[in-house]
């Protein structure tokens, strides 16, 4: 089997994984081409690359001593931005230097600016992400978001003061004088 993988504009894609039943058979080169040997028969192929929607070909018939050509087109996943404003127990106008982490399909990390604002661009749409906002001296905040096809404004994220847990004393012995 041989062929090429390209994006929606027809440009070759390097690094596309070509699999048969979950087993990687080839990775495309800089010109988007790939080739590998496979037993004669009918196969299902899948092409995957981070940041692109998968493409697949089912019912690919391979005959002995022949090359079957299978080309793939992978369309880029659209991206949006995720923004917000972080405040703290002692910074009601905005908390500078807080870390905002977005983890999911891809991972992102930014710091809030002097006004406590942040913006993460290039976030892959139609995916779920975990958001963690933290800064030393403050309790971190965690939440989960679903990112659709529009930019997301998380609004105000408040970080309360970090306080050590207070546990009741145990294993104490008192002596009366």
Secondary structure, 3 states (H helix, E strand, C coil): CEEEEEECCCCECCCCEEEECCEEEEECCCCCEEECCCCCEEEEEEEECCCECCEEEEEEEECCCCCCECCEEECECCEEEEEEEEEECCECCCCCCCEEEEEECCCEEEECCCCCEEEEEEEECCEEEEEEEECCCECCEEEEEEECCCCEEEEEEEECECCCCCCCCCCCCCCCC
